[in-house]
Amino acid sequence: MTVSAIVPARNEEATIAAAVESLAEQSEIIEIIVVNDQSTDGTSSQLAQLSSKYAQLRVIETRDLPVGWVGKNYAASIGAALATGDWLLFTDADGIHLPGSTAHALADAAETGAELVSYSPEQETRTWWERALIPFIYTRLAQKFSYAAVNDPDSPAAAASGQYLLIRRQEYERIGGHAAVAGEVLEDVALARLAKQSGIRLHFASGQGIMRVRMYRTFGAMWEGWTKNLYPLMCRTTDGKSRSASRELFWVIPWIPLLLLLFTAAHLILGVVGLGLLAGRHAAYAANLQRNRFPARLALYYVPAVALYAAALLTSELRYQRGKVTWKGRDYAVNRES
């Protein structure tokens, strides 16, 4: 089986070289198609240097973004149209593919009978705000999109990670490819839902040992990224309907410990009980982190994690209510149900 890797890239000068190099080391990948989506930084010069080094690398330049398309989806569709492999690997320009990962993915597909294989990559976090927010979000996502439910053909649950999404070419074309989800900001989940509804078996799993990603290098980029994605990720039901963010925050925020701490001045025992309950929340979060392959010590960031998560989710909900999100210099029209 042959694999074509398709990498949409927009202003990825800091990461594109490492991503391409890691893909080039995968013997199953016969071609790497990088679709340079009107980058304004040094991405183009990086790709020019890489092209002279790797014969399997092909660089495509996009033109103006058509109406109704999200940039990443349009770039992915261009790459897919040019690909020749039996399988299409859609992957991000900020990921490192670990040795043997493509062979592992194909083996998982063969073992499970899946025609769409996706992994949630290892997350590299270096700053306090990455260590607070990113693991917290992924533990919440694991509760909403459990691997067992997604992989169960009888369950309506469907999810995938656009950071690593491998799909059999003929099935991708059968369901309409990225053109079928052209305007979706969460194209990975939308594509997985469409695939499952079309009878395609999914295999969604941890990307430990498969791929490593540092998603955001600045707080501003992280804030823009999660406020673009968080509301539809956490507040949309399996039938595509969206609910208020307040329902999610009711379960996430430690209301009782915080209220007890607030009334410490009224009676010291209330503060002591509040601290005890908050310590219990930290312990539960540490266990949840370990279940999701994050270090338990990141539970030290629990309180700022909750605060950042609540702020990002509410901001994301507000942006969807206003009908517009921004990503990498482009504004996209959205609505509460999109």
C-alpha positions in Angstrom: 0.0 0.0 0.0 1.3 3.5 -0.9 0.6 6.7 1.0 0.5 10.3 -0.3 1.1 12.9 2.5 -0.7 16.2 2.0 0.4 19.1 4.1 -1.5 22.4 4.0 1.0 25.2 5.0 0.3 28.8 5.8 3.1 30.8 7.5 4.9 27.7 8.9 8.5 28.7 8.5 9.4 27.6 12.1 8.1 24.1 11.6 7.8 23.0 8.0 11.3 21.7 7.6 11.1 19.3 10.5 7.6 18.1 9.4 8.8 17.4 5.8 12.0 15.7 7.0 10.0 13.4 9.4 7.6 12.5 6.6 10.5 11.8 4.2 11.8 9.1 6.6 8.6 7.1 6.2 9.2 4.5 3.5 5.5 4.0 2.8 5.1 7.6 1.8 5.8 7.9 -1.9 5.1 11.6 -2.2 4.8 14.6 0.1 2.6 17.3 -1.3 2.9 20.6 0.5 0.3 23.1 -0.4 1.7 26.6 0.3 -1.4 28.6 1.1 -0.3 32.2 0.3 2.4 32.2 3.1 3.9 35.7 3.8 6.8 34.5 6.0 9.8 32.4 5.1 7.8 29.2 4.3 8.4 29.5 0.6 12.2 29.7 1.0 12.2 26.8 3.4 10.2 24.7 0.9 12.6 25.7 -1.9 15.5 24.3 0.1 13.6 21.2 1.0 12.7 20.5 -2.6 16.3 20.3 -3.6 16.9 17.7 -0.9 13.9 15.5 -1.2 12.8 14.1 -4.6 9.4 13.0 -3.2 8.5 16.6 -2.2 6.1 18.5 -4.4 5.2 22.1 -3.6 1.9 23.6 -4.8 1.0 27.3 -4.5 -2.6 28.2 -3.9 -4.4 31.1 -5.6 -7.3 33.2 -4.2 -9.5 31.4 -1.7 -12.8 30.5 -3.3 -16.0 31.8 -1.6 -17.4 29.3 0.9 -14.1 27.5 1.6 -11.9 27.5 4.7 -8.3 27.9 3.7 -7.0 24.6 5.2 -9.8 22.6 3.5 -9.1 24.2 0.1 -5.4 23.5 0.4 -6.1 19.9 1.4 -8.5 19.4 -1.6 -5.8 20.7 -4.0 -3.3 18.3 -2.6 -5.7 15.4 -2.7 -6.5 16.0 -6.4 -2.9 15.6 -7.3 -2.1 12.7 -5.0 -1.4 9.2 -6.5 -1.2 7.0 -3.4 -3.7 4.3 -2.3 -4.0 6.2 1.0 -4.1 9.9 1.7 -2.4 11.2 4.9 -3.6 14.7 5.8 -1.3 16.2 8.3 -0.3 19.5 9.8 2.9 21.5 9.1 3.8 21.7 12.8 4.0 17.9 13.5 6.9 15.5 13.8 6.1 12.0 12.5 8.0 9.5 14.6 9.9 6.5 13.1 7.6 3.7 11.8 4.4 5.7 12.4 3.0 5.3 8.8 3.6 1.5 9.0 1.9 1.5 12.3 -1.1 3.3 10.9 -1.5 1.0 8.0 -1.2 -2.0 10.3 -3.9 -0.6 12.5 -6.1 -0.1 9.4 -5.5 -3.7 8.4 -6.1 -5.1 11.9 -9.3 -3.2 12.6 -10.7 -3.0 9.0 -10.8 0.8 9.3 -10.6 2.9 6.2 -10.1 6.1 8.1 -7.3 6.1 10.8 -6.6 9.1 13.0 -4.4 9.8 16.0 -4.5 12.4 18.6 -0.8 13.3 18.7 1.5 13.8 21.7 1.4 17.4 22.7 4.6 19.3 23.4 4.1 22.1 26.0 6.8 24.5 27.0 5.2 27.5 28.6 2.9 27.8 31.6 -0.1 28.7 29.5 0.4 25.7 27.2 0.8 23.4 30.2 -2.4 24.8 31.7 -4.8 24.9 28.8 -3.8 22.3 26.3 -3.8 19.2 28.6 -7.0 20.4 30.2 -8.8 20.7 26.8 -7.5 17.2 25.8 -8.8 15.6 28.9 -12.2 17.2 28.3 -12.1 16.0 24.6 -11.3 12.5 25.8 -14.5 12.5 27.8 -16.6 13.7 25.0 -15.0 11.7 22.2 -14.0 8.5 23.7 -11.9 6.2 21.4 -14.2 3.3 22.2 -17.4 5.1 21.2 -15.8 6.6 18.0 -14.5 3.2 17.0 -17.8 1.5 17.6 -19.7 1.2 14.3 -23.0 1.2 16.1 -22.3 4.4 18.0 -23.1 7.8 16.3 -20.0 9.3 17.9 -17.5 10.4 15.3 -14.2 12.3 15.6 -10.7 12.6 14.1 -7.7 14.8 14.4 -6.7 16.8 11.4 -3.2 16.7 12.7 -3.1 13.0 11.6 -5.9 11.8 9.4 -5.2 8.8 7.1 -8.0 7.7 4.7 -8.2 5.3 1.9 -8.2 7.3 -1.3 -11.3 5.6 -2.9 -13.4 6.2 0.2 -12.2 9.8 0.4 -13.4 10.4 -3.1 -16.6 8.5 -2.6 -17.7 10.8 0.3 -16.8 14.0 -1.7 -13.5 14.7 0.1 -12.8 18.1 1.6 -15.2 19.7 -0.9 -18.0 18.1 1.1 -16.9 20.0 4.2 -15.5 23.1 2.4 -16.8 25.6 4.9 -16.3 23.7 8.1 -13.9 25.2 10.6 -13.7 21.8 12.3 -13.1 19.9 9.1 -11.6 16.8 10.8 -14.6 16.1 12.9 -17.0 16.9 10.0 -15.1 14.6 7.7 -15.1 11.8 10.3 -18.9 12.2 10.9 -19.5 12.1 7.1 -17.3 9.1 6.7 -19.1 7.2 9.6 -22.5 8.1 8.3 -21.4 6.7 4.9 -20.5 3.4 6.4 -16.7 3.9 6.6 -15.1 2.3 9.7 -13.1 4.6 11.9 -10.1 3.9 14.0 -9.3 6.8 16.4 -6.5 6.3 19.0 -3.8 7.9 21.0 -0.9 9.2 18.9 1.7 8.3 21.5 4.7 7.1 19.5 3.1 8.2 16.3 3.3 11.9 16.1 4.5 14.8 18.3 3.1 18.4 17.9 3.7 21.7 19.5 0.5 23.4 18.5 1.1 27.0 19.5 4.3 29.0 20.1 2.6 32.2 21.3 -0.2 32.9 23.7 -2.0 34.9 20.9 -1.9 32.0 18.5 -3.1 29.6 21.1 -6.0 32.0 22.0 -7.0 32.5 18.4 -6.8 28.7 17.7 -8.9 27.6 20.6 -11.5 30.3 20.4 -11.9 29.3 16.8 -12.5 25.6 17.7 -13.5 25.2 21.3 -17.2 26.1 21.2 -18.2 23.7 18.4 -15.9 21.0 19.8 -17.3 21.0 23.3 -20.9 22.2 22.9 -22.1 20.4 19.7 -24.0 17.2 20.1 -23.6 14.1 17.9 -26.6 15.3 15.8 -24.9 18.6 15.0 -26.9 20.8 17.4 -25.1 23.2 19.7 -25.8 23.9 23.4 -24.9 26.8 25.7 -21.4 26.8 27.0 -22.9 27.3 30.5 -23.8 23.6 30.5 -20.2 22.6 30.0 -18.9 25.1 32.6 -21.4 23.8 35.2 -19.5 20.6 35.3 -16.0 22.0 34.8 -15.7 24.9 37.3 -15.3 23.8 41.0 -18.2 25.9 42.2 -18.6 24.4 45.7 -14.9 24.7 46.7 -14.7 28.2 45.4 -17.9 29.3 47.2 -16.6 27.8 50.5 -13.3 29.6 50.1 -15.2 32.8 49.4 -16.9 32.6 52.8 -13.7 31.8 54.7 -14.0 35.2 56.4 -17.4 34.2 57.8 -16.1 31.0 59.3 -12.7 29.5 59.1 -14.0 25.9 58.8 -15.6 26.8 55.5 -12.3 27.8 54.1 -10.7 24.6 55.3 -13.4 22.4 53.8 -13.1 24.4 50.6 -9.3 23.8 50.4 -9.9 20.1 51.0 -12.4 19.9 48.2 -10.1 21.8 45.9 -7.3 19.5 46.7 -9.6 16.6 45.8 -10.2 18.3 42.4 -6.5 18.5 41.9 -6.0 14.8 42.7 -8.9 13.8 40.3 -7.4 16.0 37.6 -3.9 14.4 38.1 -5.5 10.9 37.6 -7.3 12.1 34.5 -4.0 13.6 33.1 -2.3 10.2 33.6 -5.2 8.4 31.8 -4.6 10.7 28.9 -0.8 10.3 28.8 0.0 13.7 30.3 2.3 14.0 33.4 0.4 14.1 36.6 2.5 17.1 37.8 0.5 19.3 35.4 -2.3 19.1 37.9 -0.4 22.0 39.6 -1.9 24.2 36.8 -5.5 23.1 37.6 -6.8 26.5 38.7 -5.3 28.5 35.9 -6.4 25.8 33.5 -10.0 26.1 34.6 -9.9 29.9 34.3 -8.3 29.8 30.8 -10.7 27.1 29.6 -13.8 29.0 30.8 -12.6 32.2 29.3 -11.7 30.6 25.9 -15.0 28.7 25.8 -17.1 31.7 26.5 -15.1 33.8 24.0 -15.5 31.1 21.4 -19.3 30.9 22.0 -19.5 34.7 21.7 -17.7 34.6 18.4 -20.0 32.0 17.0 -23.0 34.0 18.2 -21.6 37.0 16.3 -21.0 34.8 13.2 -17.3 35.2 12.6 -14.0 33.6 13.7 -10.4 34.5 12.7 -7.5 32.2 11.8 -4.2 33.1 10.3 -5.3 36.5 9.0 -8.6 35.3 7.5 -12.1 35.8 8.7 -14.6 33.0 8.3 -18.3 33.2 8.6 -19.8 30.7 11.1 -23.0 30.3 12.9 -24.0 28.6 16.2 -24.7 25.3 14.5 -21.6 25.3 12.2 
